[in-house]
Amino acid sequence: MTTAFHSNAKKGSKKAYLVLLFCMITIPAAMGSMLLLPMDAESQKNHLKAYGLTYWILSKQQKVQWLLNYRGGSFLLPDGEVIRKECQIRGVSFEILTDGEAQSILDGISSPSQNQEAVVLEKAPKIAVYSPKDNQPWDDAVTMVLTYAEIPYVTVYDEEVLTDKLALYDWLHLHHEDFTGQYGKFYGAYRAAPWYIEGKRLAEERAKKFGYFKVAEEKSAVAEKIRAYVIGGGFMFAMCSATDSFDIALAAKGIDICEPMFDGDPSDANYQSKLDYNRTFAFTNFTLERSPLQYEFSSIDMTRKRRNVPKESDYFSLMEFSAKWDPVPTMLTQNHTTLVKGFMGQTTAFEPKEVKPTVMVLGECKLNGEARYVHGVKGKGFFTFYGGHDPEDYQHRVGDPKTELELHPTSPGYRLILNNVLFPAAKKKKQKT
């Protein structure tokens, strides 16, 4: 009797707390009815955490308006004491608006003379990161910024992909990955390194587990599953070598492009001529790098072609789009600056001549004539490819310490990643493609 009483009392207390919390979130505070998270350079002290705060609101079944091109892509939220407190805890700058002030902003945004738009964000997307479970000697910018922004995600890898678990998620990030079965093209410099030897062994074990004779065949099957996920309506984001190696794997389906040190037998004769560019997402007419000693996959990457780009001049500019007619690329380029610091990677940037004409270039380095940030539609889904490894580490090398984002809370380069994270939350309507 006593145990049952205490159990029911606890349940009642918990229920009352949840009701109170809901009311505090949904009932406007006395001083104002809306909160603005400004995202311009002058007003916001932690741009990255502001995305996490926005995601948190969406996870409470509250809607948010993303004010495209208004003060750096600000967010308009419901007001409440709990939300204000959460902003303070996370260090996110906010402004309290009356109903009239909020409506005045929305009226101005809706004017045909303004290249601005208010996009409704409806639901917190379920986030998955494709990343190996075993430790590797490099860090991933996306997982770091998701953790810093306090946006929850689930890690998946080959087993989850091959058993059709991707359907559980709205958004998928491809970690620094090699889908070609050439172990990241690290053979030339690191073939004797313990982490390389162990990684190769684990990859071979995984392939056998799933019934494949070669790692390249297993990785090709994974790439095909991800391709189907996007075509079916998924959102995919990739950085660094996960961009070009993914498209190469699609083009090389059923073709052996691996040399003997990778898979134990010679590559197919004249494999270059057998590539099917119709199967790729972003790139076409590229030439593969045959040498296993070269830390490069193909002619897509511009790393070796940018000798004359000094670090101090290495910036890329974000393209401007019509917020009212092209809200998708506008969302993906929201920032408090149109000029973003460049950064290197195994795949640093993309050869413009090899970007398909149906793919939008969102950011480009004019000094070297390269595409840095591209986006496209595939079937019912979307993909975004972002060149480079770490937006706040110019030339991240194997074994280097990871970036501490507490030192870069307003990073424009990292903001582009988080634009993609919130993109699937937008209210769906017909977009121009």
HUCOR-V167276 format. One record per residue. N is the residue number from 1. RES is the residue in three letters. OMEGA is omega as a letter, one per 40 degrees, with the letter a starting at -180 (none if undefined). D_LAST is the distance of its C-alpha to the last C-alpha in Angstrom with 2 decimals. Layout:
# HUCOR-V167276
n->N res->RES omega->OMEGA d_last->D_LAST
n->N res->RES omega->OMEGA d_last->D_LAST
This chain:
# HUCOR-V167276
n->1 res->MET omega->a d_last->65.08
n->2 res->THR omega->a d_last->64.58
n->3 res->THR omega->i d_last->61.68
n->4 res->ALA omega->a d_last->59.94
n->5 res->PHE omega->a d_last->60.52
n->6 res->HIS omega->i d_last->59.02
n->7 res->SER omega->i d_last->56.02
n->8 res->ASN omega->i d_last->55.34
n->9 res->ALA omega->i d_last->55.92
n->10 res->LYS omega->i d_last->53.35
n->11 res->LYS omega->a d_last->50.79
n->12 res->GLY omega->i d_last->51.56
n->13 res->SER omega->i d_last->51.33
n->14 res->LYS omega->a d_last->47.95
n->15 res->LYS omega->a d_last->46.64
n->16 res->ALA omega->i d_last->47.97
n->17 res->TYR omega->a d_last->46.34
n->18 res->LEU omega->i d_last->42.90
n->19 res->VAL omega->i d_last->43.32
n->20 res->LEU omega->i d_last->44.41
n->21 res->LEU omega->i d_last->41.49
n->22 res->PHE omega->a d_last->39.02
n->23 res->CYS omega->a d_last->40.79
n->24 res->MET omega->i d_last->40.81
n->25 res->ILE omega->a d_last->37.05
n->26 res->THR omega->a d_last->36.22
n->27 res->ILE omega->a d_last->39.01
n->28 res->PRO omega->i d_last->38.40
n->29 res->ALA omega->a d_last->40.98
n->30 res->ALA omega->a d_last->43.56
n->31 res->MET omega->a d_last->42.53
n->32 res->GLY omega->a d_last->38.94
n->33 res->SER omega->a d_last->36.25
n->34 res->MET omega->i d_last->33.18
n->35 res->LEU omega->i d_last->32.67
n->36 res->LEU omega->i d_last->30.41
n->37 res->LEU omega->a d_last->29.55
n->38 res->PRO omega->a d_last->29.15
n->39 res->MET omega->i d_last->27.03
n->40 res->ASP omega->a d_last->28.21
n->41 res->ALA omega->a d_last->30.51
n->42 res->GLU omega->a d_last->33.69
n->43 res->SER omega->a d_last->33.63
n->44 res->GLN omega->a d_last->32.26
n->45 res->LYS omega->i d_last->34.68
n->46 res->ASN omega->a d_last->32.67
n->47 res->HIS omega->a d_last->28.89
n->48 res->LEU omega->i d_last->28.54
n->49 res->LYS omega->i d_last->30.78
n->50 res->ALA omega->i d_last->28.92
n->51 res->TYR omega->i d_last->25.94
n->52 res->GLY omega->i d_last->28.53
n->53 res->LEU omega->i d_last->30.10
n->54 res->THR omega->i d_last->26.85
n->55 res->TYR omega->i d_last->26.34
n->56 res->TRP omega->i d_last->30.00
n->57 res->ILE omega->i d_last->29.55
n->58 res->LEU omega->i d_last->26.69
n->59 res->SER omega->i d_last->29.02
n->60 res->LYS omega->i d_last->31.58
n->61 res->GLN omega->i d_last->29.37
n->62 res->GLN omega->i d_last->28.83
n->63 res->LYS omega->i d_last->25.61
n->64 res->VAL omega->i d_last->24.54
n->65 res->GLN omega->i d_last->22.54
n->66 res->TRP omega->a d_last->20.55
n->67 res->LEU omega->a d_last->21.12
n->68 res->LEU omega->i d_last->18.36
n->69 res->ASN omega->i d_last->20.00
n->70 res->TYR omega->i d_last->23.28
n->71 res->ARG omega->i d_last->25.98
n->72 res->GLY omega->a d_last->23.88
n->73 res->GLY omega->a d_last->21.70
n->74 res->SER omega->i d_last->24.63
n->75 res->PHE omega->i d_last->25.04
n->76 res->LEU omega->a d_last->26.88
n->77 res->LEU omega->i d_last->29.02
n->78 res->PRO omega->a d_last->31.77
n->79 res->ASP omega->i d_last->35.18
n->80 res->GLY omega->a d_last->38.01
n->81 res->GLU omega->i d_last->40.86
n->82 res->VAL omega->i d_last->39.56
n->83 res->ILE omega->i d_last->36.21
n->84 res->ARG omega->a d_last->38.08
n->85 res->LYS omega->i d_last->40.35
n->86 res->GLU omega->i d_last->37.49
n->87 res->CYS omega->a d_last->36.02
n->88 res->GLN omega->i d_last->39.49
n->89 res->ILE omega->a d_last->40.00
n->90 res->ARG omega->a d_last->36.77
n->91 res->GLY omega->a d_last->37.36
n->92 res->VAL omega->i d_last->34.28
n->93 res->SER omega->i d_last->34.77
n->94 res->PHE omega->i d_last->34.23
n->95 res->GLU omega->a d_last->35.13
n->96 res->ILE omega->a d_last->36.54
n->97 res->LEU omega->i d_last->35.32
n->98 res->THR omega->i d_last->36.94
n->99 res->ASP omega->a d_last->35.07
n->100 res->GLY omega->i d_last->35.41
n->101 res->GLU omega->i d_last->34.12
n->102 res->ALA omega->a d_last->31.02
n->103 res->GLN omega->i d_last->30.33
n->104 res->SER omega->i d_last->30.94
n->105 res->ILE omega->a d_last->28.27
n->106 res->LEU omega->i d_last->25.72
n->107 res->ASP omega->i d_last->26.82
n->108 res->GLY omega->i d_last->26.37
n->109 res->ILE omega->a d_last->22.84
n->110 res->SER omega->a d_last->21.91
n->111 res->SER omega->i d_last->23.31
n->112 res->PRO omega->a d_last->21.04
n->113 res->SER omega->a d_last->22.85
n->114 res->GLN omega->i d_last->21.64
n->115 res->ASN omega->a d_last->18.45
n->116 res->GLN omega->i d_last->18.72
n->117 res->GLU omega->i d_last->17.59
n->118 res->ALA omega->a d_last->19.32
n->119 res->VAL omega->a d_last->17.35
n->120 res->VAL omega->i d_last->19.58
n->121 res->LEU omega->a d_last->20.18
n->122 res->GLU omega->a d_last->21.91
n->123 res->LYS omega->i d_last->23.04
n->124 res->ALA omega->a d_last->24.08
n->125 res->PRO omega->i d_last->22.10
n->126 res->LYS omega->a d_last->24.41
n->127 res->ILE omega->i d_last->24.31
n->128 res->ALA omega->i d_last->25.46
n->129 res->VAL omega->i d_last->26.35
n->130 res->TYR omega->a d_last->27.01
n->131 res->SER omega->a d_last->30.22
n->132 res->PRO omega->a d_last->33.64
n->133 res->LYS omega->a d_last->36.54
n->134 res->ASP omega->a d_last->38.97
n->135 res->ASN omega->i d_last->39.35
n->136 res->GLN omega->a d_last->37.87
n->137 res->PRO omega->i d_last->38.90
n->138 res->TRP omega->a d_last->35.67
n->139 res->ASP omega->a d_last->33.68
n->140 res->ASP omega->a d_last->30.08
n->141 res->ALA omega->a d_last->28.39
n->142 res->VAL omega->i d_last->26.21
n->143 res->THR omega->i d_last->29.23
n->144 res->MET omega->a d_last->31.23
n->145 res->VAL omega->i d_last->28.90
n->146 res->LEU omega->i d_last->28.35
n->147 res->THR omega->a d_last->32.14
n->148 res->TYR omega->a d_last->32.75
n->149 res->ALA omega->a d_last->30.35
n->150 res->GLU omega->i d_last->31.97
n->151 res->ILE omega->a d_last->28.89
n->152 res->PRO omega->i d_last->30.09
n->153 res->TYR omega->i d_last->28.75
n->154 res->VAL omega->i d_last->30.06
n->155 res->THR omega->i d_last->30.71
n->156 res->VAL omega->i d_last->29.96
n->157 res->TYR omega->a d_last->30.73
n->158 res->ASP omega->a d_last->31.25
n->159 res->GLU omega->a d_last->33.36
n->160 res->GLU omega->a d_last->30.89
n->161 res->VAL omega->a d_last->27.97
n->162 res->LEU omega->i d_last->30.11
n->163 res->THR omega->i d_last->31.43
n->164 res->ASP omega->i d_last->28.04
n->165 res->LYS omega->a d_last->28.29
n->166 res->LEU omega->a d_last->24.68
n->167 res->ALA omega->i d_last->23.88
n->168 res->LEU omega->a d_last->25.90
n->169 res->TYR omega->a d_last->23.42
n->170 res->ASP omega->a d_last->20.08
n->171 res->TRP omega->a d_last->19.57
n->172 res->LEU omega->i d_last->21.03
n->173 res->HIS omega->i d_last->22.12
n->174 res->LEU omega->i d_last->23.55
n->175 res->HIS omega->i d_last->26.77
n->176 res->HIS omega->a d_last->28.14
n->177 res->GLU omega->i d_last->28.40
n->178 res->ASP omega->a d_last->29.18
n->179 res->PHE omega->a d_last->27.74
n->180 res->THR omega->a d_last->29.64
n->181 res->GLY omega->a d_last->33.11
n->182 res->GLN omega->i d_last->34.52
n->183 res->TYR omega->i d_last->35.30
n->184 res->GLY omega->a d_last->33.18
n->185 res->LYS omega->i d_last->34.95
n->186 res->PHE omega->a d_last->37.67
n->187 res->TYR omega->a d_last->40.42
n->188 res->GLY omega->a d_last->41.67
n->189 res->ALA omega->a d_last->42.47
n->190 res->TYR omega->a d_last->42.79
n->191 res->ARG omega->i d_last->43.99
n->192 res->ALA omega->a d_last->47.30
n->193 res->ALA omega->a d_last->45.87
n->194 res->PRO omega->a d_last->46.71
n->195 res->TRP omega->i d_last->43.16
n->196 res->TYR omega->a d_last->41.78
n->197 res->ILE omega->a d_last->44.49
n->198 res->GLU omega->i d_last->44.00
n->199 res->GLY omega->i d_last->40.21
n->200 res->LYS omega->i d_last->40.66
n->201 res->ARG omega->a d_last->43.24
n->202 res->LEU omega->i d_last->41.14
n->203 res->ALA omega->i d_last->38.13
n->204 res->GLU omega->i d_last->40.49
n->205 res->GLU omega->i d_last->41.95
n->206 res->ARG omega->a d_last->38.56
n->207 res->ALA omega->i d_last->37.71
n->208 res->LYS omega->i d_last->41.05
n->209 res->LYS omega->a d_last->40.70
n->210 res->PHE omega->i d_last->37.64
n->211 res->GLY omega->i d_last->39.34
n->212 res->TYR omega->i d_last->37.92
n->213 res->PHE omega->a d_last->40.26
n->214 res->LYS omega->i d_last->38.07
n->215 res->VAL omega->a d_last->35.87
n->216 res->ALA omega->i d_last->33.27
n->217 res->GLU omega->i d_last->33.12
n->218 res->GLU omega->i d_last->32.78
n->219 res->LYS omega->i d_last->30.03
n->220 res->SER omega->i d_last->28.16
n->221 res->ALA omega->i d_last->28.48
n->222 res->VAL omega->i d_last->27.16
n->223 res->ALA omega->i d_last->24.07
n->224 res->GLU omega->i d_last->23.52
n->225 res->LYS omega->i d_last->23.87
n->226 res->ILE omega->i d_last->21.33
n->227 res->ARG omega->i d_last->18.86
n->228 res->ALA omega->i d_last->19.57
n->229 res->TYR omega->a d_last->19.20
n->230 res->VAL omega->a d_last->15.60
n->231 res->ILE omega->i d_last->14.74
n->232 res->GLY omega->i d_last->16.64
n->233 res->GLY omega->a d_last->14.66
n->234 res->GLY omega->i d_last->16.14
n->235 res->PHE omega->a d_last->15.17
n->236 res->MET omega->i d_last->16.71
n->237 res->PHE omega->a d_last->17.88
n->238 res->ALA omega->i d_last->20.19
n->239 res->MET omega->i d_last->22.44
n->240 res->CYS omega->a d_last->24.96
n->241 res->SER omega->i d_last->26.02
n->242 res->ALA omega->a d_last->24.02
n->243 res->THR omega->a d_last->20.95
n->244 res->ASP omega->a d_last->22.37
n->245 res->SER omega->i d_last->24.99
n->246 res->PHE omega->i d_last->22.49
n->247 res->ASP omega->i d_last->20.61
n->248 res->ILE omega->i d_last->24.09
n->249 res->ALA omega->i d_last->25.33
n->250 res->LEU omega->a d_last->22.59
n->251 res->ALA omega->a d_last->23.33
n->252 res->ALA omega->a d_last->27.05
n->253 res->LYS omega->i d_last->27.30
n->254 res->GLY omega->a d_last->30.88
n->255 res->ILE omega->i d_last->31.88
n->256 res->ASP omega->i d_last->34.49
n->257 res->ILE omega->a d_last->33.45
n->258 res->CYS omega->i d_last->35.97
n->259 res->GLU omega->a d_last->39.34
n->260 res->PRO omega->a d_last->42.58
n->261 res->MET omega->i d_last->42.86
n->262 res->PHE omega->a d_last->39.67
n->263 res->ASP omega->i d_last->40.25
n->264 res->GLY omega->i d_last->43.78
n->265 res->ASP omega->a d_last->43.18
n->266 res->PRO omega->i d_last->41.86
n->267 res->SER omega->i d_last->38.26
n->268 res->ASP omega->i d_last->37.36
n->269 res->ALA omega->i d_last->38.51
n->270 res->ASN omega->a d_last->35.86
n->271 res->TYR omega->i d_last->33.12
n->272 res->GLN omega->a d_last->30.84
n->273 res->SER omega->a d_last->30.66
n->274 res->LYS omega->a d_last->29.76
n->275 res->LEU omega->i d_last->26.48
n->276 res->ASP omega->a d_last->23.51
n->277 res->TYR omega->i d_last->20.39
n->278 res->ASN omega->a d_last->18.32
n->279 res->ARG omega->a d_last->18.85
n->280 res->THR omega->i d_last->17.55
n->281 res->PHE omega->a d_last->14.49
n->282 res->ALA omega->a d_last->14.35
n->283 res->PHE omega->a d_last->17.38
n->284 res->THR omega->i d_last->19.08
n->285 res->ASN omega->i d_last->22.51
n->286 res->PHE omega->i d_last->24.17
n->287 res->THR omega->a d_last->27.92
n->288 res->LEU omega->i d_last->29.56
n->289 res->GLU omega->a d_last->32.46
n->290 res->ARG omega->a d_last->35.45
n->291 res->SER omega->i d_last->38.03
n->292 res->PRO omega->a d_last->38.58
n->293 res->LEU omega->a d_last->40.18
n->294 res->GLN omega->i d_last->37.08
n->295 res->TYR omega->a d_last->35.03
n->296 res->GLU omega->i d_last->31.78
n->297 res->PHE omega->a d_last->29.48
n->298 res->SER omega->i d_last->27.94
n->299 res->SER omega->i d_last->26.96
n->300 res->ILE omega->a d_last->23.56
n->301 res->ASP omega->a d_last->25.44
n->302 res->MET omega->a d_last->26.71
n->303 res->THR omega->a d_last->29.65
n->304 res->ARG omega->a d_last->32.36
n->305 res->LYS omega->a d_last->30.91
n->306 res->ARG omega->a d_last->31.18
n->307 res->ARG omega->a d_last->34.97
n->308 res->ASN omega->i d_last->35.04
n->309 res->VAL omega->i d_last->32.94
n->310 res->PRO omega->a d_last->35.60
n->311 res->LYS omega->a d_last->34.87
n->312 res->GLU omega->i d_last->35.61
n->313 res->SER omega->a d_last->33.01
n->314 res->ASP omega->i d_last->30.30
n->315 res->TYR omega->i d_last->27.42
n->316 res->PHE omega->a d_last->23.68
n->317 res->SER omega->i d_last->21.74
n->318 res->LEU omega->a d_last->18.61
n->319 res->MET omega->i d_last->16.00
n->320 res->GLU omega->i d_last->15.62
n->321 res->PHE omega->i d_last->12.51
n->322 res->SER omega->a d_last->12.69
n->323 res->ALA omega->a d_last->13.60
n->324 res->LYS omega->a d_last->13.40
n->325 res->TRP omega->i d_last->10.09
n->326 res->ASP omega->a d_last->8.23
n->327 res->PRO omega->a d_last->10.49
n->328 res->VAL omega->i d_last->9.12
n->329 res->PRO omega->i d_last->9.89
n->330 res->THR omega->i d_last->12.70
n->331 res->MET omega->a d_last->14.16
n->332 res->LEU omega->i d_last->14.26
n->333 res->THR omega->i d_last->16.10
n->334 res->GLN omega->a d_last->18.59
n->335 res->ASN omega->i d_last->22.04
n->336 res->HIS omega->i d_last->25.39
n->337 res->THR omega->i d_last->25.16
n->338 res->THR omega->a d_last->22.71
n->339 res->LEU omega->a d_last->25.02
n->340 res->VAL omega->i d_last->25.33
n->341 res->LYS omega->i d_last->28.23
n->342 res->GLY omega->i d_last->27.57
n->343 res->PHE omega->a d_last->28.94
n->344 res->MET omega->i d_last->29.82
n->345 res->GLY omega->i d_last->29.32
n->346 res->GLN omega->i d_last->29.90
n->347 res->THR omega->a d_last->26.33
n->348 res->THR omega->a d_last->26.13
n->349 res->ALA omega->a d_last->23.16
n->350 res->PHE omega->i d_last->21.11
n->351 res->GLU omega->a d_last->21.98
n->352 res->PRO omega->a d_last->19.23
n->353 res->LYS omega->a d_last->20.26
n->354 res->GLU omega->i d_last->19.55
n->355 res->VAL omega->a d_last->16.00
n->356 res->LYS omega->a d_last->13.69
n->357 res->PRO omega->i d_last->11.88
n->358 res->THR omega->a d_last->8.51
n->359 res->VAL omega->i d_last->9.34
n->360 res->MET omega->i d_last->9.27
n->361 res->VAL omega->a d_last->12.93
n->362 res->LEU omega->i d_last->13.77
n->363 res->GLY omega->a d_last->17.49
n->364 res->GLU omega->i d_last->19.80
n->365 res->CYS omega->a d_last->23.56
n->366 res->LYS omega->a d_last->24.48
n->367 res->LEU omega->a d_last->28.08
n->368 res->ASN omega->i d_last->27.43
n->369 res->GLY omega->a d_last->24.21
n->370 res->GLU omega->i d_last->22.36
n->371 res->ALA omega->a d_last->19.03
n->372 res->ARG omega->a d_last->19.95
n->373 res->TYR omega->a d_last->16.91
n->374 res->VAL omega->a d_last->13.58
n->375 res->HIS omega->i d_last->10.62
n->376 res->GLY omega->i d_last->8.30
n->377 res->VAL omega->i d_last->7.33
n->378 res->LYS omega->a d_last->10.38
n->379 res->GLY omega->i d_last->11.31
n->380 res->LYS omega->a d_last->11.33
n->381 res->GLY omega->a d_last->11.57
n->382 res->PHE omega->i d_last->10.60
n->383 res->PHE omega->i d_last->12.74
n->384 res->THR omega->i d_last->14.01
n->385 res->PHE omega->a d_last->16.80
n->386 res->TYR omega->a d_last->19.35
n->387 res->GLY omega->i d_last->22.21
n->388 res->GLY omega->a d_last->25.79
n->389 res->HIS omega->a d_last->28.06
n->390 res->ASP omega->a d_last->29.22
n->391 res->PRO omega->a d_last->27.99
n->392 res->GLU omega->i d_last->31.61
n->393 res->ASP omega->a d_last->33.53
n->394 res->TYR omega->a d_last->33.09
n->395 res->GLN omega->a d_last->34.45
n->396 res->HIS omega->a d_last->34.90
n->397 res->ARG omega->i d_last->37.33
n->398 res->VAL omega->i d_last->38.48
n->399 res->GLY omega->i d_last->40.93
n->400 res->ASP omega->i d_last->40.05
n->401 res->PRO omega->a d_last->40.28
n->402 res->LYS omega->i d_last->37.14
n->403 res->THR omega->i d_last->35.75
n->404 res->GLU omega->a d_last->37.20
n->405 res->LEU omega->i d_last->34.43
n->406 res->GLU omega->i d_last->37.16
n->407 res->LEU omega->a d_last->37.57
n->408 res->HIS omega->a d_last->33.90
n->409 res->PRO omega->a d_last->32.84
n->410 res->THR omega->a d_last->30.68
n->411 res->SER omega->i d_last->28.95
n->412 res->PRO omega->a d_last->25.70
n->413 res->GLY omega->i d_last->24.85
n->414 res->TYR omega->i d_last->25.36
n->415 res->ARG omega->a d_last->23.39
n->416 res->LEU omega->i d_last->20.15
n->417 res->ILE omega->a d_last->21.08
n->418 res->LEU omega->i d_last->21.78
n->419 res->ASN omega->a d_last->18.53
n->420 res->ASN omega->i d_last->17.00
n->421 res->VAL omega->a d_last->19.87
n->422 res->LEU omega->a d_last->19.23
n->423 res->PHE omega->a d_last->15.46
n->424 res->PRO omega->a d_last->16.05
n->425 res->ALA omega->a d_last->18.52
n->426 res->ALA omega->i d_last->16.13
n->427 res->LYS omega->a d_last->16.45
n->428 res->LYS omega->i d_last->13.76
n->429 res->LYS omega->a d_last->12.11
n->430 res->LYS omega->i d_last->9.20
n->431 res->GLN omega->i d_last->6.22
n->432 res->LYS omega->i d_last->3.81
n->433 res->THR omega->none d_last->0.00
